[in-house]
Amino acid sequence: MIRSNLLILTLINFCERLSYYGTRAILLYYMYYSFADGGLGIDKSNAVVYVSLYGSAVYLSTILGGYISDKYIGSSNTLLLGGVFLIIGHLFLSLPFGVSSLAVGCLSIIFGTGMIRPSLSNQVGKLSTTPQQSNQFFTIFIMGSSFGGILATTIINNIGQNLGFRYGFLISASGMLIGVIIYVIYNLKNKRHALEIAKLSGVNAVAPLFIFIASCLGAFIYFVPLIYIKSIFTVVVVCVITGNFIFIYKSSNTKDYERDIFKRFIFVFCISVLIWTVSEQVSTVIAIFSDDFINRNIGNFELSGTTFEAILPVFSLLFSPIYLWLFVKFKKVSGETKMILGLAFMALSMVYLGIILYLFNGQTGLSPIIVIIYFFILIQGKLISQPVEMTLAKGYAPAYFVSSVYALTATARSFAGIINSWTAPLYIQSPIMYFTIDGVVLLCLSGILFLYYKYVI
């Protein structure tokens, strides 16, 4: 039964990641491509900021999703409702109403992903009984993300850019629809995690409020200068994440001994933020880098810049079995040490691109092998750190707030998105300096964090 549950949850993860990554792969291009090319004609540097803030908001909303799951309707209902929001969001993105449909669609995807991610992680975490088994289960679970990423960045991406962005968004909606259908059928058939639809009856009353908020958000984005939007959202993210940490720590539902354990999660969270500052740039800075510097022609056909992102999940599938074995072989190595090592690999991937651009003096039409090597280095860091991060979150979470702590883990990506919204526009000014400085700083921080963990914690 455990294996069948893990298989279904991995399949749902595949559908959700297919949907999310499918849209993420073309969202940046949809924003800054000209009207003649089917885009919205937003300035490129501003589009990078918007996509970074969008990614930040997606994972910040996992706090709300985790709270709803823990406090009100349970992980199964939260997952189902999140899937519905995702479908609606992608359908809105496919509508030809410019910034208005963009705002409503993105907001719906933000809420949907925020509900699904902690709910899925919570259900996978409940299947395991030991840290070693948890690492293995989460590694298998992440393989679902890899398969979804492969299809999203090859099929959906190229359909969106060659046939029209709206077709890409519609395929993304279809992917999540399949996932929702599979999840409902499986639960009804096996009578597990009963879907208490009655608890969701209030959704219809909330729908008009949701549309109103989305419309206001669209007007806000359109009329308010970007620097103010970025500043306001930075304050909101910092306050929400800090407030959630304080709420969990001081809650009467958190036992005294759990508070001492939960303190260690703060250190894990800081490492995770730095890791995701690199990983989240795949959909922004690396997408533009591939579009600007890499030769993407195959005969008379030109690949999309984000097609190369498919290499990342392919590498993930290839190397995941190796890391499953390594987690068993080196089970005595602490999770924090593994995460710091993962951060070091992430930093090296940035330094590598800086060196490449310096050696080739910023010339265009570079070999795709350059991007392949970059993703090879990057995936080592992801596979070392990502399953361990989820295991540590489970181990350090107070029993009452398991989904909420999984959500906090996801908000590390939100914090990373905020950092990238301030730093990524610097890439437009000087790609060489951007990659080099970013990578060197992260390498230094990984060394400092290791010394702090070894001699202070």
C-alpha positions in Angstrom: 0.0 0.0 0.0 2.9 2.4 0.8 4.4 1.8 -2.7 1.1 2.4 -4.4 0.5 5.6 -2.4 4.0 6.8 -3.2 3.4 6.0 -6.9 0.2 8.0 -7.0 1.7 11.0 -5.1 4.7 10.9 -7.5 2.3 10.9 -10.4 0.3 13.8 -9.1 3.6 15.6 -8.6 4.5 14.9 -12.2 1.2 16.4 -13.4 1.5 19.5 -11.2 5.1 20.1 -12.2 4.3 19.6 -15.9 1.6 22.2 -15.5 3.7 24.7 -13.4 7.0 24.3 -15.3 5.1 24.4 -18.6 3.9 27.9 -17.8 7.1 29.0 -16.2 9.1 28.0 -19.3 7.2 30.5 -21.5 6.0 33.1 -19.0 9.1 35.2 -19.2 9.1 35.2 -23.0 5.3 35.9 -23.1 6.0 39.0 -21.0 8.8 40.6 -23.0 8.3 39.4 -26.5 6.7 42.0 -28.7 3.0 42.1 -29.6 3.9 41.0 -33.1 5.5 37.9 -31.7 2.5 37.1 -29.4 3.8 38.7 -26.3 2.9 41.6 -24.1 5.9 43.8 -25.0 7.1 44.4 -21.4 10.6 45.6 -21.0 13.1 42.7 -20.6 14.6 43.8 -17.3 11.2 44.5 -15.8 9.9 41.1 -17.1 12.8 39.4 -15.2 11.7 41.2 -12.0 8.0 40.3 -12.5 8.8 36.6 -13.0 11.1 36.6 -10.0 8.3 38.2 -7.9 5.8 35.7 -9.3 8.0 32.8 -8.3 8.4 34.3 -4.9 4.7 34.7 -4.4 4.0 31.2 -5.6 6.1 29.7 -2.7 5.1 32.3 -0.2 1.5 31.2 -0.6 2.6 27.7 0.7 2.3 29.2 4.2 -1.4 29.8 3.6 -1.8 26.4 2.0 0.0 24.6 4.9 -2.2 26.5 7.4 -5.4 25.7 5.6 -4.3 22.0 5.4 -3.3 21.8 9.1 -6.1 23.9 10.5 -9.2 23.3 8.4 -9.6 20.9 5.5 -6.7 18.4 5.6 -4.0 17.7 3.1 -6.2 15.8 0.6 -8.9 18.5 0.3 -6.2 21.2 0.1 -4.4 19.3 -2.7 -7.7 18.9 -4.6 -8.6 22.6 -4.2 -5.1 23.7 -5.3 -5.4 21.6 -8.4 -8.6 23.4 -9.4 -7.0 26.8 -8.8 -4.1 25.8 -11.1 -6.4 24.7 -13.9 -8.3 28.0 -13.7 -5.1 30.0 -13.6 -3.7 28.5 -16.8 -7.0 28.9 -18.6 -7.0 32.6 -17.7 -3.4 33.0 -19.0 -4.6 31.6 -22.4 -7.2 34.4 -22.7 -6.3 37.4 -25.0 -6.9 40.1 -22.4 -3.4 41.2 -21.8 -2.3 42.3 -18.4 -5.7 41.6 -16.8 -5.8 37.9 -17.7 -2.1 37.7 -16.8 -2.8 39.0 -13.3 -5.8 36.8 -12.7 -4.1 33.7 -14.1 -0.9 34.2 -12.1 -2.8 34.9 -8.9 -4.8 31.7 -9.3 -1.6 29.7 -10.0 0.0 31.3 -6.9 -2.8 30.1 -4.7 -3.0 26.7 -6.3 0.6 25.9 -6.1 0.7 27.1 -2.5 -2.0 24.6 -1.6 -0.5 21.7 -3.5 3.2 21.8 -2.5 2.9 21.4 1.3 0.0 18.9 1.0 2.0 16.6 -1.3 5.1 16.8 0.8 3.1 16.1 4.0 1.5 13.0 2.5 4.9 11.7 1.2 6.5 12.4 4.6 3.8 10.3 6.4 4.7 7.3 4.3 8.2 6.9 5.8 9.3 5.8 9.3 13.0 6.5 9.3 15.2 9.4 8.0 16.9 7.0 5.5 13.6 5.9 4.1 12.4 9.5 4.0 15.4 10.4 1.9 14.7 7.6 -0.5 11.0 8.3 -0.8 11.5 12.0 -1.4 14.2 11.2 -4.0 11.6 9.0 -5.9 9.0 11.7 -5.4 11.3 14.4 -6.9 11.8 12.1 -10.0 8.1 12.9 -10.8 9.2 16.5 -10.9 11.9 15.6 -13.3 9.6 13.8 -15.8 7.2 16.7 -15.6 10.0 19.2 -16.2 11.3 17.3 -19.3 7.9 17.4 -21.0 7.2 21.0 -19.9 10.5 22.4 -21.2 10.5 20.5 -24.5 6.9 20.0 -25.7 5.0 22.8 -24.0 7.8 25.3 -24.3 8.3 24.9 -28.0 4.6 24.6 -28.8 4.0 27.9 -26.9 6.8 29.8 -28.7 6.2 28.4 -32.2 2.4 28.0 -32.3 1.3 30.6 -29.8 1.7 31.1 -26.1 -2.0 30.4 -25.4 -1.6 26.8 -26.6 1.2 26.3 -24.2 -0.9 27.5 -21.3 -3.8 25.3 -22.4 -1.6 22.2 -22.4 -0.4 23.2 -18.9 -4.1 23.3 -17.7 -4.7 19.9 -19.3 -1.8 18.4 -17.4 -3.1 19.5 -14.0 -6.7 18.4 -15.0 -5.4 14.8 -15.6 -3.7 14.9 -12.2 -6.9 16.0 -10.4 -8.9 13.3 -12.1 -6.3 10.6 -11.2 -6.2 11.8 -7.6 -10.0 11.8 -7.1 -10.4 8.3 -8.7 -7.7 6.8 -6.6 -9.0 8.2 -3.4 -12.6 7.1 -4.1 -11.5 3.7 -5.2 -9.3 3.0 -2.2 -11.4 5.0 0.3 -8.2 6.7 1.6 -7.9 10.4 2.6 -11.6 10.8 2.1 -12.3 13.9 0.1 -14.8 15.8 2.2 -16.3 17.9 -0.5 -18.8 19.4 1.9 -15.9 21.3 3.6 -15.2 23.0 0.2 -18.7 24.3 -0.3 -17.7 27.8 0.7 -15.4 28.1 -2.3 -18.3 29.5 -4.5 -18.7 32.4 -2.0 -15.0 33.2 -2.2 -14.8 33.2 -6.0 -16.2 36.8 -6.5 -13.7 38.1 -3.9 -10.9 36.2 -5.6 -11.7 37.8 -9.0 -12.0 41.3 -7.3 -8.6 40.9 -5.7 -7.0 39.7 -8.9 -8.4 42.7 -10.8 -7.1 45.1 -8.2 -3.7 43.4 -8.4 -3.7 43.8 -12.2 -4.5 47.5 -11.8 -1.8 47.8 -9.1 0.9 46.2 -11.3 -0.1 48.4 -14.3 -0.2 51.8 -12.6 2.4 51.5 -9.7 6.1 51.8 -10.5 8.0 48.6 -10.4 10.4 49.7 -7.7 7.6 50.3 -5.3 6.0 47.0 -6.1 9.3 45.2 -5.5 9.9 47.1 -2.2 6.4 46.5 -0.9 6.6 42.8 -1.7 10.0 42.5 -0.1 8.7 43.8 3.2 5.6 41.5 2.9 7.7 38.4 2.3 10.1 39.1 5.2 7.3 39.9 7.6 5.2 36.9 6.6 8.0 34.4 6.8 9.3 35.9 10.1 5.8 36.0 11.5 5.2 32.4 10.6 8.4 31.3 12.3 7.4 33.2 15.5 3.8 31.9 15.4 4.9 28.2 15.2 7.6 28.7 17.8 5.3 30.4 20.4 2.2 28.5 19.7 0.6 26.6 22.6 0.4 23.6 20.3 4.2 23.5 20.1 5.7 21.6 23.1 8.8 22.9 24.9 11.2 20.2 23.6 9.9 20.8 20.1 10.9 24.5 20.3 14.5 23.6 20.9 14.5 21.3 17.9 12.6 23.8 15.7 15.5 26.3 16.3 17.7 24.2 14.1 15.4 24.6 11.2 16.2 28.3 11.0 19.8 27.3 10.0 18.5 24.9 7.5 16.1 27.5 6.1 19.0 30.0 5.6 21.0 27.4 3.6 17.9 26.6 1.5 17.4 30.3 0.6 20.9 30.5 -0.8 20.5 27.3 -2.7 17.2 28.4 -4.3 18.7 31.8 -5.3 20.7 29.9 -7.9 18.1 27.2 -8.8 15.3 29.7 -9.4 17.4 31.6 -11.9 17.0 28.8 -14.4 13.6 30.3 -15.5 14.9 33.9 -15.6 18.6 34.7 -16.0 19.6 31.3 -17.5 16.6 31.5 -19.9 17.8 34.9 -21.2 21.4 33.7 -21.3 20.4 30.7 -23.5 18.3 33.0 -25.7 21.1 35.5 -26.1 24.4 33.5 -26.2 23.7 29.9 -27.2 23.3 28.5 -30.7 19.8 27.0 -30.7 19.4 26.2 -34.4 18.8 22.6 -35.6 18.7 22.9 -39.3 15.9 25.4 -40.2 14.3 25.0 -36.7 15.2 27.2 -33.8 14.7 25.8 -30.3 13.4 27.9 -27.5 15.9 29.2 -25.0 14.3 27.3 -22.2 14.4 24.0 -24.1 17.8 23.4 -22.5 16.1 23.3 -19.1 15.0 19.8 -20.1 18.6 18.7 -19.5 18.2 19.4 -15.8 15.4 16.8 -15.2 17.2 14.3 -17.5 20.3 14.6 -15.4 18.1 14.3 -12.3 16.7 11.0 -13.5 20.1 9.7 -14.5 21.8 10.6 -11.2 18.9 10.0 -8.7 19.7 6.2 -8.4 23.3 7.1 -7.6 22.3 9.5 -4.9 19.8 6.9 -3.5 22.8 4.7 -3.0 25.0 7.5 -1.6 22.4 8.4 1.0 22.6 4.9 2.3 26.4 4.7 2.0 26.9 8.0 3.8 23.9 8.0 6.2 26.1 9.2 9.1 26.9 12.5 7.3 24.5 15.1 8.7 21.8 16.6 6.5 23.1 20.1 7.2 26.5 19.2 5.8 25.0 17.7 2.7 23.0 20.9 2.1 26.1 23.1 2.5 27.9 20.8 0.0 24.9 21.2 -2.4 25.2 25.0 -2.0 28.9 24.8 -3.0 28.0 23.0 -6.2 25.4 25.6 -7.0 28.0 28.4 -6.5 30.4 26.6 -8.8 27.8 26.5 -11.6 27.6 30.3 -11.5 31.4 30.8 -11.4 31.7 28.4 -14.4 29.3 30.6 -16.5 31.3 33.7 -15.5 34.5 32.1 -16.7 33.0 30.9 -19.9 31.7 34.4 -20.8 35.1 35.9 -19.9 37.0 33.4 -22.1 34.8 33.9 -25.1 34.6 37.7 -24.5 30.8 37.6 -24.4 30.4 36.4 -28.0 27.0 34.8 -29.1 26.3 31.6 -30.9 28.1 29.5 -28.3 27.9 25.7 -28.2 25.0 24.1 -26.3 27.6 22.0 -24.5 28.3 25.0 -22.3 24.7 24.9 -21.0 24.8 21.1 -20.6 27.9 21.4 -18.4 26.3 24.1 -16.4 23.2 22.0 -15.7 25.5 19.0 -14.9 27.1 21.0 -12.1 23.8 22.4 -10.9 22.0 19.1 -10.6 24.7 17.7 -8.3 23.8 20.5 -5.9 20.1 19.9 -6.2 20.2 16.2 -5.7 22.5 16.4 -2.7 20.4 19.1 -1.0 16.7 18.8 -2.0 15.7 15.4 -0.5 17.7 16.1 2.6 16.0 19.5 3.0 12.6 17.8 3.1 13.8 15.2 5.6 15.2 17.8 7.9 11.9 19.8 7.7 10.0 16.7 8.8 12.5 16.0 11.6 12.5 19.5 13.0 8.8 20.2 12.7 6.5 20.3 15.7 4.0 17.6 15.4 1.0 20.0 15.1 2.7 22.0 12.4 4.1 19.5 10.0 2.4 20.9 6.8 3.2 24.4 8.0 6.9 23.6 8.3 6.9 22.0 4.9 5.3 25.2 3.7 8.1 27.2 5.3 10.6 25.1 3.5 8.9 26.1 0.2 9.0 29.8 1.2 12.8 29.6 1.1 12.2 29.8 -2.7 10.0 32.8 -2.0 12.8 34.5 -0.2 15.2 33.5 -3.0 12.8 35.0 -5.5 12.9 38.3 -3.6 16.7 38.3 -3.7 16.7 37.6 -7.4 14.2 40.4 -8.1 16.8 42.8 -6.8 20.0 41.1 -8.3 18.8 39.6 -11.6 18.4 42.9 -13.5 22.1 43.4 -12.9 22.6 40.5 -15.4 21.3 42.8 -18.2 24.1 45.3 -17.4 27.0 42.8 -17.2 26.5 39.1 -17.5 30.2 38.3 -16.8 30.3 40.3 -13.6 26.9 39.0 -12.5 27.8 35.3 -12.7 31.3 35.7 -11.3 30.4 37.8 -8.3 27.3 35.8 -7.5 29.2 32.5 -7.6 32.2 33.7 -5.5 29.9 35.2 -2.9 28.0 32.0 -2.6 31.1 29.9 -2.4 32.4 32.1 0.5 29.0 31.8 2.3 29.0 28.0 2.0 32.5 27.9 3.7 31.3 30.2 6.5 28.1 28.2 7.0 30.1 25.0 7.2 32.5 26.4 9.9 29.5 27.8 11.8 27.7 24.5 11.7 30.8 22.5 12.8 32.1 24.8 15.6 29.0 26.8 16.8 25.8 24.7 16.4 
